[in-house]
Amino acid sequence: MEFTSRTAARKQAKLSYLGGVSTSAKIMHSQEFSHQHTYAIYLAPASTSGYNVCSHSTVECRLGCLATSGRAAIEIFTGIDRIQNARINKTKLFHEHNDFFMEWMIAEIKVKKALAHKKGFFFSVRLNATSDIDWQNVYYKGQNIFEIFSDVAFYDYTKNPNKFNNIAPNYHLTLSYTGRNWDKCLEVLAKGHNIAMVFNVKNERDLPKTYEGFNVINGDLTDYRIDDAKGIIVGLKWKRIANRKAEKVVLRSCFVVTPKGVQGVNTKNLQTVKLAK
């Protein structure tokens, strides 16, 4: 595949776009609260495309993945798979035609960046909205995306603690708590980075003020993490997913924290729950 233009790429790949601005409710909060236009890419998480894009995923996070929340959940309930299929096709494109993918993504970022500035917004990029690719090791013509756009602010959540060893100056990372990586969380917090933690609360106002001695902020006010204070916990309210049976299991697992602590569940039982199609 050869990239010539965004219009030609859409026809060739049979996709409407690779990424977009304000394409989810949470990222729209960044526009309202942080005055950001955030360009985000949603791929098929874990190994759902046949390629693993989440090297450090756990059983619990695969069951509770937000890839089946929001509009994707509505489609699943109505028997439509357009969003899921598009994400699978994008993930395959990344792995099977990487130069084509990168050229298309670079072209989209340039357009979205110019449009954001024209409308008076700041511009940022989140490439791992539903994936955990190590973009620092993805190169196009000898440069990674952070070098290609050295004047653009990038941010992501990650479960891969190795990414914190050598972070690009324009890349902000928040480590996601899995229920099994508290030791890594403490290491990251000690270095002045932040961790994200999912809490089983009905309302954002019910998020705890502190957890294990660390301040907790409301991470659902905005998706934009770059302006957060350092060495804190980004508290996230549990979001509903399409598979209600899986949801009940995950809510009882070590992945989701209640203000009173963590409730465990047998991993063997988790593996018997199948994701909704």
C-alpha positions as a printed NumPy array, in Angstrom:
array([[  0.   ,   0.   ,   0.   ],
       [  1.239,   3.468,  -0.878],
       [  0.022,   6.641,   0.825],
       [ -0.731,   9.556,  -1.498],
       [ -3.453,  11.519,   0.304],
       [ -5.935,  11.17 ,   3.142],
       [ -8.804,  10.867,   0.675],
       [ -7.083,   8.098,  -1.254],
       [ -6.089,   6.366,   1.995],
       [ -9.697,   6.237,   3.181],
       [-10.759,   4.548,  -0.055],
       [ -7.811,   2.187,  -0.127],
       [ -8.115,   1.078,   3.507],
       [-11.923,   1.283,   3.551],
       [-11.766,   3.33 ,   6.751],
       [-13.214,   6.769,   7.432],
       [-10.179,   7.879,   9.455],
       [ -7.387,   6.621,  11.696],
       [ -7.909,   9.058,  14.571],
       [-10.096,  11.983,  15.437],
       [-10.682,  14.884,  17.803],
       [-13.39 ,  14.684,  20.484],
       [-14.407,  11.201,  19.343],
       [-15.415,  10.049,  22.847],
       [-17.314,  11.621,  25.74 ],
       [-14.294,  11.593,  28.032],
       [-11.949,  13.213,  25.546],
       [-14.611,  15.827,  24.852],
       [-14.147,  16.833,  28.497],
       [-10.599,  17.853,  27.562],
       [-12.045,  20.363,  25.119],
       [-14.339,  21.846,  27.746],
       [-12.167,  21.645,  30.862],
       [ -8.612,  21.945,  29.473],
       [ -9.337,  23.827,  26.226],
       [ -7.673,  21.014,  24.284],
       [ -8.341,  19.505,  20.92 ],
       [ -7.016,  16.006,  21.537],
       [ -6.387,  13.767,  18.551],
       [ -6.876,  10.147,  19.66 ],
       [ -6.539,   6.764,  17.991],
       [ -8.657,   3.78 ,  19.055],
       [ -7.27 ,   0.371,  18.121],
       [ -8.575,  -3.117,  18.919],
       [ -7.252,  -3.83 ,  22.442],
       [ -5.103,  -6.738,  23.645],
       [ -5.111,  -9.504,  20.991],
       [ -8.646,  -9.017,  19.669],
       [ -7.298,  -8.175,  16.199],
       [ -4.869, -11.092,  16.101],
       [ -2.033,  -8.75 ,  17.1  ],
       [ -1.243,  -7.98 ,  20.736],
       [ -1.174,  -4.213,  21.309],
       [ -1.353,  -4.44 ,  25.12 ],
       [  1.789,  -6.248,  26.263],
       [  1.067,  -5.833,  29.999],
       [ -2.69 ,  -6.409,  30.045],
       [ -4.23 ,  -8.581,  32.753],
       [ -7.276, -10.85 ,  32.787],
       [ -9.243,  -8.211,  34.672],
       [ -8.441,  -5.282,  32.397],
       [ -9.196,  -7.339,  29.283],
       [-12.614,  -8.207,  30.721],
       [-13.312,  -4.635,  31.798],
       [-11.763,  -2.847,  28.832],
       [-13.438,   0.438,  27.881],
       [-13.325,  -0.666,  24.258],
       [-16.833,  -2.038,  24.921],
       [-18.173,   1.079,  26.649],
       [-19.869,   4.196,  25.298],
       [-20.954,   4.121,  21.669],
       [-19.243,   0.764,  21.148],
       [-21.451,  -0.714,  23.876],
       [-24.574,   0.68 ,  22.201],
       [-23.552,  -0.99 ,  18.945],
       [-22.909,  -4.306,  20.694],
       [-26.359,  -4.215,  22.325],
       [-27.972,  -3.602,  18.92 ],
       [-25.943,  -6.286,  17.138],
       [-23.778,  -3.898,  15.123],
       [-19.993,  -4.29 ,  14.914],
       [-18.917,  -1.253,  12.887],
       [-16.76 ,   0.357,  15.597],
       [-15.177,  -2.933,  16.641],
       [-14.464,  -3.949,  13.038],
       [-12.965,  -0.551,  12.218],
       [-10.635,  -0.812,  15.213],
       [ -9.56 ,  -4.303,  14.161],
       [ -8.845,  -3.093,  10.617],
       [ -6.807,  -0.15 ,  11.918],
       [ -4.753,  -2.461,  14.121],
       [ -4.062,  -4.807,  11.228],
       [ -3.095,  -1.836,   9.091],
       [ -0.601,  -0.696,  11.738],
       [  1.098,  -4.099,  11.803],
       [  0.83 ,  -5.124,   8.164],
       [  1.363,  -1.776,   6.4  ],
       [  3.138,   0.312,   8.993],
       [  4.644,   2.951,   6.675],
       [  1.219,   3.551,   5.125],
       [ -0.32 ,   3.81 ,   8.615],
       [  2.367,   6.222,   9.813],
       [  2.123,   8.496,   6.769],
       [ -1.654,   8.649,   7.106],
       [ -1.435,   9.336,  10.847],
       [  1.163,  12.076,  10.339],
       [ -1.044,  13.715,   7.714],
       [ -4.067,  13.6  ,  10.048],
       [ -2.118,  15.083,  12.959],
       [ -0.926,  17.982,  10.791],
       [ -4.485,  18.773,   9.698],
       [ -6.003,  18.451,  13.187],
       [ -3.225,  20.523,  14.733],
       [ -3.751,  23.375,  12.256],
       [ -7.529,  23.242,  12.764],
       [ -7.191,  23.323,  16.56 ],
       [ -4.982,  26.411,  16.44 ],
       [ -7.301,  28.071,  13.929],
       [-10.206,  27.595,  16.357],
       [ -8.17 ,  28.897,  19.307],
       [ -7.594,  25.559,  21.072],
       [ -4.439,  23.924,  22.352],
       [ -3.552,  20.673,  20.611],
       [ -2.506,  17.337,  22.08 ],
       [ -2.324,  13.709,  20.958],
       [ -3.243,  10.434,  22.646],
       [ -2.233,   7.497,  20.451],
       [ -3.132,   4.704,  22.892],
       [ -6.796,   5.388,  23.623],
       [ -7.515,   1.619,  23.675],
       [ -4.035,   0.169,  23.2  ],
       [ -0.613,   0.223,  24.862],
       [  1.875,   0.351,  21.995],
       [  5.36 ,   1.6  ,  22.842],
       [  5.394,   4.437,  20.312],
       [  8.875,   5.457,  21.393],
       [ 10.106,   2.351,  19.54 ],
       [  7.984,   2.812,  16.409],
       [ 10.018,   4.56 ,  13.716],
       [  9.194,   6.155,  10.401],
       [ 12.178,   7.229,   8.299],
       [ 14.453,   6.994,  11.336],
       [ 12.28 ,   9.04 ,  13.722],
       [  9.529,   8.198,  16.187],
       [  6.345,  10.239,  16.323],
       [  7.581,  12.351,  19.256],
       [ 10.589,  13.44 ,  17.221],
       [  8.512,  14.091,  14.106],
       [  6.187,  16.353,  16.131],
       [  8.6  ,  17.693,  18.737],
       [  6.343,  20.745,  19.318],
       [  3.231,  18.656,  20.084],
       [  2.221,  17.399,  23.546],
       [  1.534,  13.662,  23.673],
       [  0.085,  11.706,  26.605],
       [ -1.098,   8.188,  27.379],
       [ -2.048,   5.768,  30.121],
       [  0.093,   2.63 ,  30.227],
       [  0.452,  -0.613,  32.151],
       [  4.03 ,  -1.027,  30.951],
       [  6.411,   0.308,  33.643],
       [  9.381,  -0.025,  31.276],
       [  8.146,   2.979,  29.296],
       [  9.113,   5.247,  32.197],
       [ 12.816,   4.451,  31.815],
       [ 13.37 ,   6.833,  28.915],
       [ 10.425,   9.117,  28.179],
       [ 10.5  ,  11.613,  25.316],
       [ 10.36 ,  15.208,  26.637],
       [  7.003,  15.854,  24.956],
       [  5.404,  12.593,  26.144],
       [  3.482,  12.327,  29.434],
       [  2.669,   8.899,  30.857],
       [  0.379,   7.785,  33.668],
       [  0.811,   4.225,  34.965],
       [ -2.431,   2.269,  35.297],
       [ -2.969,   0.284,  38.49 ],
       [ -3.901,  -3.334,  37.743],
       [ -4.407,  -4.664,  41.253],
       [ -1.171,  -6.612,  40.824],
       [  1.428,  -3.903,  40.247],
       [  1.372,  -1.8  ,  43.433],
       [  5.147,  -2.17 ,  43.806],
       [  5.655,  -0.65 ,  40.349],
       [  3.133,   2.054,  41.171],
       [  5.147,   3.039,  44.23 ],
       [  8.317,   3.22 ,  42.127],
       [  6.646,   5.465,  39.583],
       [  5.108,   7.686,  42.256],
       [  8.492,   8.06 ,  43.944],
       [  9.915,   9.39 ,  40.664],
       [  7.231,  12.081,  40.48 ],
       [  4.979,  10.373,  37.947],
       [  1.328,   9.527,  38.518],
       [ -0.811,   6.415,  38.579],
       [ -4.419,   5.912,  37.514],
       [ -6.775,   3.85 ,  39.642],
       [-10.342,   2.738,  38.936],
       [-12.748,   3.108,  41.866],
       [-16.119,   1.462,  42.275],
       [-18.124,   4.58 ,  43.078],
       [-21.479,   5.716,  41.743],
       [-20.543,   9.371,  41.49 ],
       [-17.278,  11.21 ,  40.915],
       [-17.813,  13.088,  44.172],
       [-17.529,   9.747,  45.983],
       [-13.907,   9.288,  44.926],
       [-11.653,   9.171,  48.003],
       [ -9.512,  12.22 ,  48.79 ],
       [ -6.507,  10.008,  49.499],
       [ -5.48 ,   6.384,  49.031],
       [ -2.552,   4.749,  50.827],
       [ -1.304,   8.216,  51.76 ],
       [ -1.393,   9.663,  48.235],
       [ -3.716,  12.447,  47.118],
       [ -6.465,  11.404,  44.691],
       [ -7.782,  13.742,  42.001],
       [-10.882,  13.376,  39.837],
       [ -9.473,  12.059,  36.571],
       [-12.84 ,  12.19 ,  34.826],
       [-13.011,  15.989,  34.774],
       [-10.676,  15.922,  31.787],
       [ -8.788,  13.263,  29.863],
       [ -5.804,  15.613,  29.493],
       [ -3.257,  14.407,  32.054],
       [ -0.299,  16.681,  31.342],
       [ -1.379,  19.441,  33.732],
       [ -1.876,  17.08 ,  36.696],
       [  0.135,  17.592,  39.874],
       [  3.025,  15.156,  40.344],
       [  3.112,  12.078,  42.558],
       [ -0.658,  11.677,  42.835],
       [ -3.351,   9.123,  42.011],
       [ -5.701,   9.861,  39.123],
       [ -9.04 ,   8.523,  40.319],
       [-11.391,   7.182,  37.653],
       [-14.993,   6.161,  38.213],
       [-15.854,   2.692,  36.906],
       [-17.489,   2.928,  33.446],
       [-20.202,   0.507,  32.375],
       [-19.274,  -2.068,  29.71 ],
       [-21.421,  -4.129,  27.339],
       [-20.845,  -7.509,  28.998],
       [-22.784,  -7.197,  32.26 ],
       [-21.658, -10.629,  33.488],
       [-18.016,  -9.681,  32.992],
       [-18.687,  -6.339,  34.652],
       [-19.898,  -7.974,  37.859],
       [-16.794, -10.151,  37.98 ],
       [-14.389,  -7.264,  37.362],
       [-16.075,  -5.118,  40.005],
       [-15.297,  -7.841,  42.557],
       [-11.706,  -8.205,  41.371],
       [ -8.431,  -6.61 ,  42.401],
       [ -8.592,  -4.307,  39.356],
       [-11.285,  -2.085,  40.836],
       [-10.764,  -0.387,  44.198],
       [-13.441,   0.653,  46.658],
       [-12.828,   3.477,  49.136],
       [-12.597,   0.788,  51.831],
       [ -9.96 ,  -1.287,  49.995],
       [ -9.558,  -3.996,  47.387],
       [-11.751,  -7.061,  47.037],
       [-10.144, -10.092,  45.4  ],
       [-11.619, -12.778,  43.212],
       [-10.264, -16.079,  41.922],
       [ -8.458, -15.598,  38.586],
       [ -9.594, -19.062,  37.474],
       [-13.199, -17.902,  37.712],
       [-12.406, -14.778,  35.699],
       [-11.151, -16.824,  32.786],
       [-14.506, -18.55 ,  32.399],
       [-16.222, -15.284,  31.499],
       [-16.4  , -14.582,  27.773],
       [-16.475, -11.113,  26.25 ],
       [-19.591,  -9.971,  24.45 ],
       [-19.352,  -9.976,  20.65 ]])
